[in-house]
Amino acid sequence: MGRRAHHPRRGSLGYSPRKRATRVIPRVRAWVKEDKVRIQGFSGYKAGVTHVVMVDDYPNSLTHEEEITAAATVIEAPPMRVCGVRCYGEDAHGSKVLAEVWSPDAAKDLARVFRIKNFKGNLDEVEKNLDRTKELRLIVHTQPGLSALSKKTPEIMEYPVSGTPAQALEYVKKVFGKEIKIGNVFEEGEIVDTISITKGKGFQGALKRWGTKHLPRKTRKGRRTVGTLGPWHPAAMMWTVPTGGQMGYHQRTENNKRILKIGGGDITPEGGFLNYGVVKGDYIILKGSVAGPRKRLVRLRPAVRPPKKKFEGKPQLTYISRKSKQGL
């Protein structure tokens, strides 16, 4: 008997099914548990990519305490406004909303999302259910009008508050109906996770979508197809066979991105960021790349699985490129 032909499969099945994300606002499925009382995340808009020169402070690195060049992603992060709060309990069926309170100081742009009612804004109902409360979550919305985006419709999402329910309630009383800035949530040098929707590429064939082999020129029925869709027996096509379909516009989470700098209004390169414009307000610089195109919403959270090796204090940036990105 001859040897059985074999080769590694093309593409990863870890992300199946590869279909479009249901919403442009990504869903966060896990949160970190910490003693520090704060809102567990923030949101911003991807502006573009630049590069920085920084001092390498990673332990045991070959270039330790030397200057290195690194790619960096700029995310414009205008203040988020707290428009409501929910307290969650738990029963036999899982999490359950015990109380929900909305702020009377809701922004007018919320009417673009849903009909604004007469909100009372009384937190007494939350205090009554504090004994049964397992978790407090803030309902916040973005303010795209404060960024370089031309849209006015805000994105609404939930973020939990860390700490015990009593500690979380004290934090809620301070920020209820007010704005939260990126500097009040994260600090420079902290490790965060990014959750966003990747760049959409539409319907693509098996070769581009899965990386299959480009067949020889005399192959029948196309060169960019797979060699076979399956055997005679079983007489069915397996779901693992590479086929054409949707590529891109998927939700992806990237772990352990380091915050290099948090600032405001002094990061725009000459001529503005390509296809974005001028960063008007607060921004955050992350080391490395972030999934998604420009203007895409990016959600940040404290790292769920941070690295074991710790960095030595805050990052030291010696240069941030503000040269024109036109033509790149």
C-alpha positions in Angstrom: 0.0 0.0 0.0 1.2 3.5 -0.8 1.5 6.3 1.7 -1.6 8.2 2.4 -1.4 11.8 1.2 -1.7 14.3 4.0 -1.1 18.0 4.6 -2.1 20.4 7.4 -5.5 21.9 7.1 -5.8 25.4 5.8 -7.0 28.1 8.2 -8.2 27.9 11.8 -11.5 26.5 12.9 -11.3 28.3 16.2 -13.3 31.3 14.9 -16.1 29.3 13.2 -18.7 30.2 12.1 -17.2 33.1 10.2 -20.2 35.3 10.0 -20.8 39.0 10.3 -21.1 40.6 13.7 -24.6 41.4 14.7 -23.7 44.9 15.9 -20.9 47.4 15.5 -20.9 47.7 19.3 -18.9 44.7 20.4 -20.1 42.5 23.3 -17.8 42.0 26.3 -18.3 38.5 27.7 -15.9 38.6 30.7 -14.8 41.2 33.2 -11.9 41.2 35.7 -12.5 41.1 39.4 -10.4 43.6 41.3 -10.4 45.4 44.6 -10.0 48.9 43.1 -13.4 50.6 42.8 -13.8 52.0 39.2 -15.8 51.5 36.1 -14.5 48.4 34.3 -13.8 49.9 30.9 -14.0 52.7 28.4 -14.8 53.3 24.7 -13.1 55.3 22.0 -12.7 55.6 18.2 -9.7 54.4 16.3 -8.0 57.4 14.7 -4.9 55.8 13.0 -1.4 54.4 13.5 1.9 56.1 14.1 5.2 55.1 15.6 7.0 56.1 18.8 10.6 55.8 20.2 10.6 54.6 23.8 12.9 53.2 26.4 12.6 49.4 26.5 11.7 48.6 30.1 10.6 45.0 29.6 12.6 42.7 32.1 15.2 40.3 30.5 14.9 42.0 27.1 17.9 42.0 24.9 17.4 45.8 24.4 16.7 46.6 28.1 17.1 50.3 28.9 17.8 51.1 25.2 15.7 53.1 22.9 13.5 51.1 20.5 10.9 52.0 17.8 7.5 50.6 18.1 4.2 50.9 16.2 1.4 52.6 18.2 -2.3 53.0 17.7 -4.1 56.3 18.5 -7.6 56.0 19.9 -9.6 59.2 20.4 -11.5 58.8 23.7 -14.0 61.7 24.3 -15.7 61.6 27.8 -18.5 59.2 28.3 -21.7 60.3 30.0 -23.4 58.1 32.7 -27.1 58.0 31.8 -28.3 55.2 34.0 -27.5 52.4 36.4 -28.7 48.8 36.8 -28.4 46.5 39.8 -28.3 42.8 39.1 -29.2 39.9 41.3 -29.2 36.2 40.8 -32.0 33.6 40.8 -32.4 30.0 39.5 -32.3 31.2 35.9 -29.2 33.4 36.2 -28.7 37.2 36.4 -31.8 39.3 36.9 -32.3 43.0 36.8 -33.5 44.2 40.3 -33.7 47.9 39.6 -33.0 50.3 36.8 -32.6 54.1 37.2 -32.0 56.7 34.4 -30.6 60.1 34.9 -32.8 63.1 34.2 -29.8 64.9 32.8 -29.8 62.7 29.7 -28.2 64.1 26.6 -30.5 65.2 23.7 -28.7 63.0 21.3 -30.1 59.9 23.1 -33.4 60.6 21.3 -31.7 59.4 18.1 -31.5 55.9 19.7 -34.7 55.6 21.6 -37.6 57.7 22.9 -36.6 59.7 26.0 -39.1 59.5 28.8 -39.4 61.5 32.0 -36.5 60.0 33.9 -36.7 60.4 37.7 -33.1 59.7 38.5 -33.7 58.6 42.1 -31.1 56.1 43.4 -33.3 55.1 46.4 -34.6 52.1 44.4 -31.1 50.8 44.0 -30.4 51.2 47.7 -33.5 49.2 48.6 -32.2 46.2 46.6 -28.6 46.5 47.8 -28.9 43.4 50.0 -29.9 41.3 47.0 -27.5 43.0 44.6 -24.7 40.9 43.1 -23.3 43.6 40.7 -23.9 47.2 39.8 -23.5 48.3 36.2 -23.4 51.8 34.7 -25.3 52.6 31.5 -23.1 55.0 29.6 -23.1 56.5 26.1 -20.4 57.9 23.9 -20.3 61.5 22.7 -19.2 61.3 19.0 -19.9 65.0 18.6 -16.8 65.7 20.7 -14.6 63.7 18.3 -13.6 64.1 14.7 -16.5 61.9 13.5 -19.4 63.6 11.6 -22.1 61.4 13.2 -24.2 62.5 16.2 -25.8 59.2 17.2 -24.2 57.9 20.4 -23.5 54.3 21.3 -25.0 52.9 24.5 -23.4 50.2 26.5 -23.0 48.8 30.0 -19.9 48.6 32.2 -19.8 47.0 35.6 -18.3 48.7 38.7 -15.7 46.7 40.6 -15.7 46.3 44.4 -18.5 45.3 46.8 -22.1 46.5 46.0 -21.8 49.0 48.8 -18.5 50.4 47.5 -19.9 50.4 44.0 -23.0 52.4 45.1 -20.8 55.1 46.5 -18.9 55.4 43.3 -22.2 55.5 41.3 -23.5 58.4 43.4 -20.4 60.4 42.4 -20.6 59.8 38.7 -24.3 59.5 38.1 -25.4 61.8 35.3 -21.9 63.2 34.9 -19.0 62.7 32.4 -16.2 60.2 32.9 -12.8 60.8 31.3 -10.3 58.3 30.2 -7.8 59.5 32.7 -10.2 58.8 35.5 -10.4 55.1 34.5 -7.0 54.0 33.2 -3.4 55.2 33.8 -0.3 55.2 31.7 1.6 51.8 31.7 -1.5 49.8 32.4 -2.3 46.6 30.5 -5.7 46.5 28.8 -7.7 44.3 26.4 -9.3 45.7 23.2 -12.6 44.5 21.8 -13.7 45.6 18.4 -15.1 44.6 15.0 -12.6 43.9 12.3 -12.5 45.4 8.9 -15.1 43.9 6.6 -14.0 42.4 3.3 -17.3 41.0 2.0 -17.8 37.7 0.3 -14.5 36.0 -0.6 -13.5 32.7 -2.1 -11.8 29.8 -0.4 -8.3 30.7 -1.4 -8.3 34.2 0.1 -10.6 33.2 3.0 -8.8 30.0 4.1 -5.4 30.1 2.4 -5.9 27.0 0.3 -3.4 26.0 -2.5 -3.5 27.8 -5.8 -4.1 24.9 -8.1 -2.1 24.2 -11.4 -3.2 26.0 -14.5 -4.8 22.9 -16.1 -7.1 22.1 -13.2 -10.7 21.7 -14.2 -13.5 23.9 -12.8 -11.2 26.6 -11.5 -7.8 27.1 -9.9 -9.0 29.1 -6.9 -11.3 26.3 -5.6 -10.5 23.4 -3.2 -9.5 20.1 -4.7 -12.5 18.2 -3.4 -15.4 18.9 -1.1 -15.3 15.5 0.5 -15.3 11.7 0.0 -18.0 9.5 -1.4 -18.7 8.0 2.0 -20.0 9.6 4.2 -22.0 11.2 1.4 -22.1 14.6 3.0 -19.9 17.7 3.0 -18.3 18.3 6.4 -18.5 21.8 7.9 -14.7 21.8 8.1 -14.3 22.0 4.3 -12.9 25.4 3.2 -15.6 27.3 1.2 -16.3 30.8 0.2 -18.3 33.1 2.4 -18.1 36.2 4.6 -14.6 37.5 5.4 -14.1 40.2 8.0 -16.5 42.2 10.1 -16.0 39.8 13.0 -15.7 40.6 16.7 -12.2 40.0 18.0 -10.6 40.5 21.4 -6.9 41.2 21.6 -5.3 40.7 25.1 -2.6 42.6 26.9 -2.2 46.0 25.1 0.0 48.4 27.0 -1.1 52.1 27.4 1.8 54.3 26.3 0.3 57.7 26.9 -3.0 59.4 27.8 -3.2 63.0 26.6 -5.4 65.5 24.8 -5.3 67.4 21.6 -1.6 67.3 20.7 -1.2 64.0 18.7 -2.6 64.9 15.2 0.0 64.5 12.5 0.5 67.0 9.7 -2.6 67.0 7.5 -4.6 65.0 10.0 -5.0 61.2 10.3 -5.8 59.6 7.0 -9.6 59.1 6.6 -10.2 60.4 10.1 -9.1 64.0 10.6 -8.0 66.0 13.6 -8.1 64.5 17.1 -9.9 67.2 19.1 -9.9 66.0 22.7 -8.6 63.2 24.9 -6.8 60.3 23.3 -5.0 57.1 24.3 -2.0 55.5 22.6 -1.7 51.8 22.7 1.4 49.8 21.8 0.9 47.7 18.7 -2.1 47.3 16.4 -5.9 47.3 17.2 -8.4 45.4 15.1 -10.8 47.4 12.9 -10.6 50.3 10.4 -10.4 54.0 11.2 -13.5 55.5 12.9 -14.4 52.1 14.4 -15.6 51.9 18.0 -13.1 50.2 20.3 -13.9 49.0 23.8 -11.2 48.8 26.4 -11.2 46.8 29.7 -8.6 45.9 32.3 -6.6 42.9 31.3 -8.3 39.6 32.2 -5.1 37.6 31.8 -2.3 40.0 32.4 1.3 38.9 31.8 3.3 37.5 34.7 6.3 39.7 34.1 5.6 43.3 35.2 7.0 46.4 33.5 9.1 48.9 35.4 6.8 51.8 36.1 5.3 54.1 33.4 6.6 54.0 29.8 9.2 56.6 28.8 8.5 58.0 25.4 11.3 60.1 23.8 9.6 60.7 20.4 6.1 60.5 18.9 5.9 60.7 15.2 3.6 63.5 14.0 4.7 63.5 10.4 2.2 63.4 7.6 0.6 60.0 7.0 -0.6 60.9 3.5 0.2 58.3 0.9 0.8 55.5 3.4 
